[in-house]
Amino acid sequence: VVSLFPEQAEELRVELGDRVRYYGNVVNTEAVRPDAAKLLARDLEHPAILFIGGSKYKPGLMLLLEALERMNAGRPQPIELHVVGMARHEVLRPLASWATVHGYLDKSDPDDQREYRALLDHCALFVNPMPLWGSFSASCEAMHHYMPVIVDAYPEFTRTFGGAPAIGHLLRTAEQDELVAAIERLLNEKDHWRTCAVNAHTAVQPFTWTSYVQRLLADVGELD
């Protein structure tokens, strides 16, 4: 029995014992080796933020929209926001010209896959401030593409990457002030952004499909 999350694995072991395995998560993207030089040269003067999440993540999106409305009111060049996974009609509010809702992008569709990959290459930050859960798999894909992340400090994430990983910012509150401060620091301090981007990529290297499958096959090979 294989679990994608450490706390869930511990819960399963109570019932199923040592048959449960946890190998980490999986970076589910075709980009095995993203172009580090290109991605670390993203333009932070004209930044873009990526939010990924379906309708259940709407409260997190609303918090992010309100934070960006506040920030962009005083910026000559607004921060772009790209939303993936949620239909435009689900947002239920007017959107500024700097916000684009792409809907659900199916990675098995070549056109959707290209659009999704382009967003991973273009956006400088991954932000999902939803309390208790921050779109874990999408976070890992963004990190693989040298993108610092701003997410809630929910248990599965901190158990995987540590309580204070230098991969962006882990939110300790649902307050707009903390979110705004985290975004501003990463966009205004280029060296800090770059360090977090490199650390984010490094943190998910054990989560490639090659590594994951090798560990699974090794355990299967030991079965009687």
C-alpha positions as CSV (number, residue, x, y, z in Angstrom):
1,V,0.0,0.0,0.0
2,V,1.6,3.2,-1.2
3,S,0.7,6.7,0.2
4,L,1.6,10.0,-1.3
5,F,1.6,11.8,2.0
6,P,3.5,11.1,5.2
7,E,0.8,11.7,7.8
8,Q,-1.6,9.6,5.8
9,A,1.0,6.9,5.7
10,E,1.2,6.9,9.5
11,E,-2.6,6.6,9.8
12,L,-2.6,3.7,7.4
13,R,0.1,1.9,9.3
14,V,-2.1,1.8,12.4
15,E,-4.5,-0.4,10.4
16,L,-2.2,-2.1,7.9
17,G,1.2,-2.3,9.6
18,D,4.5,-2.5,7.7
19,R,2.8,-3.1,4.3
20,V,2.4,0.7,4.0
21,R,5.1,2.6,2.0
22,Y,5.8,6.3,1.6
23,Y,8.2,7.4,-1.1
24,G,7.4,11.1,-1.2
25,N,5.2,12.7,-3.8
26,V,5.6,12.8,-7.6
27,V,6.4,15.7,-9.9
28,N,3.8,15.0,-12.6
29,T,5.3,17.0,-15.5
30,E,7.0,16.2,-18.7
31,A,9.8,18.6,-18.1
32,V,12.4,16.3,-16.7
33,R,15.1,18.9,-16.7
34,P,13.7,22.5,-16.8
35,D,15.9,25.2,-18.2
36,A,17.4,26.6,-15.0
37,A,19.2,29.6,-16.7
38,K,15.9,30.7,-18.4
39,L,13.7,30.2,-15.3
40,L,16.1,31.9,-12.9
41,A,16.1,34.9,-15.2
42,R,12.4,35.6,-14.9
43,D,11.5,39.3,-14.9
44,L,10.6,40.3,-11.4
45,E,9.9,43.9,-12.6
46,H,6.9,42.5,-14.5
47,P,6.0,39.6,-12.3
48,A,3.4,36.9,-12.6
49,I,1.8,34.7,-9.9
50,L,0.4,31.3,-10.6
51,F,-2.6,29.9,-8.6
52,I,-3.7,26.3,-9.2
53,G,-6.8,24.9,-7.6
54,G,-10.4,23.8,-8.2
55,S,-13.5,25.2,-6.8
56,K,-12.8,23.9,-3.3
57,Y,-9.8,26.3,-3.2
58,K,-12.0,29.4,-3.9
59,P,-11.5,30.9,-0.4
60,G,-7.7,30.9,-1.0
61,L,-8.2,32.5,-4.4
62,M,-10.4,35.3,-2.9
63,L,-7.7,36.0,-0.3
64,L,-5.0,36.2,-3.0
65,L,-7.2,38.5,-5.2
66,E,-7.8,40.9,-2.4
67,A,-4.1,41.0,-1.5
68,L,-3.2,41.7,-5.2
69,E,-5.8,44.4,-5.5
70,R,-4.3,46.1,-2.6
71,M,-0.7,45.7,-3.9
72,N,-1.5,46.6,-7.5
73,A,-3.2,49.8,-6.5
74,G,0.2,51.3,-5.8
75,R,2.3,49.7,-8.5
76,P,3.0,51.2,-11.9
77,Q,3.3,47.7,-13.3
78,P,0.7,45.4,-11.8
79,I,1.4,41.9,-10.7
80,E,-0.2,39.4,-13.1
81,L,-2.3,36.6,-11.7
82,H,-3.0,33.3,-13.7
83,V,-5.6,31.0,-12.3
84,V,-5.7,27.3,-13.4
85,G,-8.2,24.7,-12.3
86,M,-11.2,26.9,-11.8
87,A,-13.8,28.1,-14.3
88,R,-14.3,31.8,-14.8
89,H,-18.0,31.6,-13.7
90,E,-17.0,30.1,-10.4
91,V,-15.1,33.3,-9.4
92,L,-18.4,35.2,-9.1
93,R,-16.8,38.7,-9.1
94,P,-15.4,41.2,-11.6
95,L,-11.7,40.7,-12.4
96,A,-9.1,43.3,-13.2
97,S,-7.2,43.2,-16.5
98,W,-4.1,41.7,-14.7
99,A,-6.0,38.5,-13.7
100,T,-6.6,35.7,-16.2
101,V,-8.6,32.5,-15.4
102,H,-7.5,29.7,-17.7
103,G,-10.0,27.1,-16.4
104,Y,-9.1,23.4,-16.2
105,L,-6.0,22.4,-18.2
106,D,-5.9,18.7,-19.2
107,K,-2.3,17.6,-19.4
108,S,-3.2,14.8,-21.7
109,D,-4.4,17.3,-24.3
110,P,-1.4,18.7,-26.2
111,D,-2.7,22.2,-26.4
112,D,-3.6,22.3,-22.7
113,Q,-0.2,20.8,-21.8
114,R,1.6,23.5,-23.8
115,E,-0.4,26.2,-22.1
116,Y,0.3,24.8,-18.7
117,R,4.0,24.4,-19.4
118,A,4.1,28.0,-20.6
119,L,2.6,29.2,-17.4
120,L,5.1,27.2,-15.3
121,D,7.9,28.9,-17.3
122,H,6.4,32.4,-17.1
123,C,5.2,32.8,-13.6
124,A,7.7,33.8,-10.8
125,L,5.7,32.7,-7.8
126,F,3.2,29.9,-6.9
127,V,0.7,31.1,-4.4
128,N,-2.2,29.2,-2.9
129,P,-3.0,30.6,0.6
130,M,-5.9,28.2,1.2
131,P,-5.8,27.3,4.9
132,L,-5.0,23.6,5.9
133,W,-4.2,22.5,2.3
134,G,-2.4,24.2,-0.5
135,S,-2.7,22.1,-3.7
136,F,0.3,19.9,-2.8
137,S,1.0,18.2,-6.2
138,A,0.7,21.5,-8.1
139,S,3.1,23.1,-5.5
140,C,5.7,20.4,-6.3
141,E,5.4,20.9,-10.1
142,A,5.9,24.7,-9.6
143,M,8.9,24.0,-7.3
144,H,10.4,21.7,-10.0
145,H,10.2,24.7,-12.4
146,Y,12.3,26.9,-10.0
147,M,9.3,28.7,-8.6
148,P,9.2,29.7,-4.9
149,V,5.9,28.9,-3.2
150,I,3.7,30.7,-0.8
151,V,1.3,28.2,0.9
152,D,-0.2,27.6,4.3
153,A,2.0,25.7,6.8
154,Y,-0.2,22.6,6.7
155,P,1.1,19.4,8.2
156,E,1.6,17.3,5.1
157,F,3.7,20.1,3.6
158,T,5.8,20.7,6.7
159,R,6.3,17.0,7.3
160,T,7.6,16.7,3.7
161,F,9.8,19.8,3.4
162,G,10.4,20.9,7.0
163,G,8.9,23.5,9.2
164,A,10.8,26.5,7.8
165,P,12.2,25.5,4.4
166,A,13.9,28.2,2.4
167,I,11.7,27.6,-0.6
168,G,9.4,30.6,-0.4
169,H,7.1,31.3,2.6
170,L,4.9,29.2,4.8
171,L,1.9,31.2,6.0
172,R,1.1,30.9,9.7
173,T,-2.1,33.0,9.5
174,A,-4.9,33.6,7.1
175,E,-4.3,37.4,7.4
176,Q,-3.9,39.5,4.3
177,D,-0.9,41.4,5.8
178,E,1.2,38.3,6.1
179,L,0.4,37.2,2.5
180,V,1.2,40.7,1.1
181,A,4.5,40.9,3.0
182,A,5.6,37.4,1.7
183,I,4.8,38.3,-1.9
184,E,6.5,41.7,-1.6
185,R,9.7,40.3,-0.1
186,L,10.1,37.6,-2.8
187,L,9.5,40.0,-5.6
188,N,11.6,42.9,-4.2
189,E,14.6,40.9,-3.1
190,K,16.0,39.2,-6.2
191,D,18.8,37.3,-4.4
192,H,16.2,35.9,-1.9
193,W,13.9,34.9,-4.7
194,R,16.7,33.2,-6.6
195,T,17.8,31.3,-3.5
196,C,14.3,30.1,-2.8
197,A,13.8,29.1,-6.5
198,V,16.9,27.0,-6.5
199,N,16.1,25.4,-3.1
200,A,12.5,24.7,-4.3
201,H,13.8,22.8,-7.3
202,T,16.3,20.9,-5.2
203,A,13.7,19.9,-2.6
204,V,11.6,18.0,-5.1
205,Q,14.4,16.2,-7.0
206,P,13.6,12.9,-5.1
207,F,10.1,13.2,-6.4
208,T,10.8,12.4,-10.1
209,W,9.0,9.5,-11.6
210,T,12.3,7.7,-12.2
211,S,13.2,7.9,-8.5
212,Y,9.7,7.0,-7.4
213,V,9.4,3.9,-9.6
214,Q,12.9,2.6,-8.7
215,R,12.0,2.7,-5.0
216,L,8.6,1.0,-5.7
217,L,10.2,-1.8,-7.8
218,A,12.9,-2.4,-5.1
219,D,10.2,-3.0,-2.5
220,V,8.1,-5.2,-4.9
221,G,11.2,-7.2,-5.7
222,E,11.6,-8.1,-2.0
223,L,8.1,-9.6,-1.8
224,D,7.8,-13.4,-1.5
